[in-house]
Amino acid sequence: MNNSNNHDERIAKMTFASVYPHYVTKVEKKGRTKEELQQVIEWLTGYDEKKLQELIENKASFEVFFQQASLNPNAQLITGVICGYRVEDIENPLTQQVRYLDKLVDELAKGRKMEKILRVA
Protein backbone atom coordinates (compact mmCIF):
# COMPACT_ATOMS: atom_id res chain seq x y z
CA MET A 1 0.00 0.00 0.00
CA ASN A 2 1.18 3.49 -0.74
CA ASN A 3 1.45 4.47 2.91
CA SER A 4 2.43 8.03 2.14
CA ASN A 5 0.73 10.63 4.27
CA ASN A 6 -0.15 12.45 1.05
CA HIS A 7 -2.28 9.54 -0.16
CA ASP A 8 -4.06 9.17 3.20
CA GLU A 9 -4.63 12.94 3.47
CA ARG A 10 -6.09 13.07 -0.03
CA ILE A 11 -8.58 10.33 0.86
CA ALA A 12 -9.46 12.02 4.17
CA LYS A 13 -10.23 15.35 2.45
CA MET A 14 -12.22 13.84 -0.43
CA THR A 15 -15.95 14.39 0.00
CA PHE A 16 -18.35 11.50 0.14
CA ALA A 17 -20.69 13.56 -2.08
CA SER A 18 -18.08 13.57 -4.87
CA VAL A 19 -17.80 9.76 -4.85
CA TYR A 20 -21.39 8.70 -4.14
CA PRO A 21 -22.72 9.35 -7.68
CA HIS A 22 -19.95 7.08 -9.01
CA TYR A 23 -21.05 4.33 -6.61
CA VAL A 24 -24.67 4.70 -7.82
CA THR A 25 -23.62 4.60 -11.48
CA LYS A 26 -21.39 1.59 -10.93
CA VAL A 27 -24.05 -0.54 -9.26
CA GLU A 28 -26.91 0.54 -11.54
CA LYS A 29 -24.84 -0.25 -14.65
CA LYS A 30 -24.59 -3.80 -13.35
CA GLY A 31 -28.31 -4.16 -12.67
CA ARG A 32 -28.27 -3.44 -8.94
CA THR A 33 -30.32 -0.69 -7.30
CA LYS A 34 -29.68 2.47 -5.34
CA GLU A 35 -31.70 0.86 -2.52
CA GLU A 36 -29.26 -2.07 -2.41
CA LEU A 37 -26.38 0.41 -2.32
CA GLN A 38 -28.10 2.19 0.60
CA GLN A 39 -28.46 -1.15 2.40
CA VAL A 40 -24.73 -1.85 2.00
CA ILE A 41 -23.73 1.64 3.19
CA GLU A 42 -26.10 1.40 6.16
CA TRP A 43 -24.68 -2.00 7.13
CA LEU A 44 -21.13 -0.63 7.15
CA THR A 45 -21.76 2.80 8.70
CA GLY A 46 -25.12 2.71 10.46
CA TYR A 47 -26.35 5.66 8.34
CA ASP A 48 -29.98 5.58 7.28
CA GLU A 49 -31.06 7.28 4.05
CA LYS A 50 -31.88 10.59 5.79
CA LYS A 51 -28.47 10.81 7.51
CA LEU A 52 -26.69 9.82 4.30
CA GLN A 53 -28.49 12.58 2.40
CA GLU A 54 -27.54 15.07 5.12
CA LEU A 55 -23.85 14.11 4.82
CA ILE A 56 -24.03 14.48 1.03
CA GLU A 57 -25.70 17.91 1.28
CA ASN A 58 -23.11 19.06 3.83
CA LYS A 59 -20.31 17.79 1.55
CA ALA A 60 -18.81 15.81 4.43
CA SER A 61 -15.25 14.65 3.89
CA PHE A 62 -14.52 10.95 4.23
CA GLU A 63 -12.80 11.85 7.51
CA VAL A 64 -16.03 13.33 8.92
CA PHE A 65 -18.12 10.62 7.24
CA PHE A 66 -16.32 7.83 9.08
CA GLN A 67 -15.80 9.77 12.35
CA GLN A 68 -19.57 10.00 12.72
CA ALA A 69 -20.22 6.43 11.56
CA SER A 70 -20.92 3.44 13.80
CA LEU A 71 -18.73 0.98 11.93
CA ASN A 72 -20.20 -2.51 11.79
CA PRO A 73 -18.27 -4.87 14.10
CA ASN A 74 -18.05 -7.36 11.22
CA ALA A 75 -16.29 -4.83 8.96
CA GLN A 76 -12.96 -6.56 9.66
CA LEU A 77 -14.38 -9.58 7.80
CA ILE A 78 -14.10 -7.54 4.58
CA THR A 79 -11.01 -8.86 2.84
CA GLY A 80 -9.60 -8.97 -0.63
CA VAL A 81 -8.09 -6.62 -3.15
CA ILE A 82 -9.51 -3.25 -4.13
CA CYS A 83 -7.69 -0.61 -6.17
CA GLY A 84 -4.67 -2.90 -6.19
CA TYR A 85 -4.39 -3.08 -2.40
CA ARG A 86 -5.32 -5.81 0.06
CA VAL A 87 -7.87 -4.11 2.37
CA GLU A 88 -6.88 -6.12 5.42
CA ASP A 89 -3.25 -4.89 5.07
CA ILE A 90 -4.01 -1.15 4.90
CA GLU A 91 -2.45 0.49 7.95
CA ASN A 92 -4.22 3.86 8.03
CA PRO A 93 -7.63 3.24 9.70
CA LEU A 94 -9.51 5.88 7.67
CA THR A 95 -8.05 4.72 4.36
CA GLN A 96 -8.96 1.16 5.31
CA GLN A 97 -12.56 2.17 6.09
CA VAL A 98 -12.90 3.97 2.75
CA ARG A 99 -11.55 0.88 1.00
CA TYR A 100 -14.01 -1.30 2.95
CA LEU A 101 -16.78 0.78 1.40
CA ASP A 102 -15.18 0.56 -2.05
CA LYS A 103 -14.93 -3.22 -1.69
CA LEU A 104 -18.59 -3.58 -0.68
CA VAL A 105 -19.71 -1.44 -3.63
CA ASP A 106 -17.51 -3.53 -5.91
CA GLU A 107 -19.01 -6.78 -4.58
CA LEU A 108 -22.52 -5.39 -5.09
CA ALA A 109 -21.71 -4.38 -8.67
CA LYS A 110 -20.25 -7.81 -9.38
CA GLY A 111 -23.57 -9.43 -8.48
CA ARG A 112 -22.55 -11.02 -5.21
CA LYS A 113 -25.47 -12.09 -3.02
CA MET A 114 -26.48 -9.57 -0.37
CA GLU A 115 -26.00 -12.13 2.45
CA LYS A 116 -22.37 -12.54 1.38
CA ILE A 117 -21.77 -8.80 1.02
CA LEU A 118 -23.21 -8.15 4.49
CA ARG A 119 -21.11 -10.94 5.98
CA VAL A 120 -24.14 -12.82 7.33
CA ALA A 121 -22.92 -16.00 9.00
N, C-alpha and C positions, 0 to 999 in steps of 0.2 A: 504494500500500500504506500502511496505517496504520502508519507507522514508529515510533509512540510506544513508548518503553521499556516502558510499562505493558502494551501488547499482547504484546510479545515476552517479558516476564517471566511473564505469565499462561500463555503457551504452554509456557515452560520448566518451570514448576512443576506443570503438569497431569500427571497420571500416565497412563502408557500403559494401565494396567489399567482406568482409567475410560473410555477410548475404545475399547479393543479389542472389547468386546461389541457396540458400535454398528457397527464394521466387519463383524463376523460377521453381524449381523442384516441389514445393507445388502446384502452379497453373496448371502446365502442367500435373501433375498426375491426376488432377480433370477435365481435358479436356479444360482448358482455355489456352490462348496463351501468349507468351512473349510480343506480341504487346499490348494485353489487360493490362498486368502488367505495361508496359510502359505508357499507357494511364492513369492508376490509379496514378502512381508515378508523372507524369506530372501535373495531376489535383491538387495533394496535394502540390507539391513543385515548380512547374513552370519549371522544368528541361526538356529540350527536350532530344532526344536520344543521341545527340552528347555530351551535357554537362554531362549527366549521365555517359557516357562511360569515359569521362575525369576524373570525380570524382572516378570512379572505378579504373582506371589506376593509379591515384595519391594516391590510398588507403586512401581516405579522411575518417576521423573519423566521427561518427554521429554528433559530436559537429560542425565540419566544414560543414558537409553536410547540416545541418539545419540552420546554421548561414548564408550561402550563398543562401538559398532557399527563394522564395517569397511564403510564406504559403498562401494557398487558404483561403479567408475570411470565407468560409463556413466550414472550418475544425472543428470549435467548434460544428458543428452538428453531428460529429462522436461521438457516444455514445455506451455504452455496455461494455461487459466484454471481456478482452483479457489477456491471461496469468494469469488468476485469479484475475485481478484488473479491476475496473470500470474506463475506460479511462477518463471520465469527472471528476473524483475525484483525479486524479494524480496531486500532487502539483508542482513537478519540471517541468518547461516548456519543457525542452529538452526531458526528459523521456516521457512526455505526447505526444510530437510530434512523437517520435519513435513508441510509442504504437498506435498513429493514423495510421501510416503507416502499422504496424502489423495488425491492425483491418481491414484496407482496403484490404490488401492481403488475409486475412482470408475470408472476404466477397466474394471476387473474387473466391477463391478456393471453396467456398460453393455453387457457382452457382448463386449468387444473380445477378439480372439484373444490367447492367452498369448504367442506370439512377438512380437507388437506391444507388449504391455505390458512385456515383459522386454527390449525394445529389442534383439532379435536381428537382426543385420545381414542 
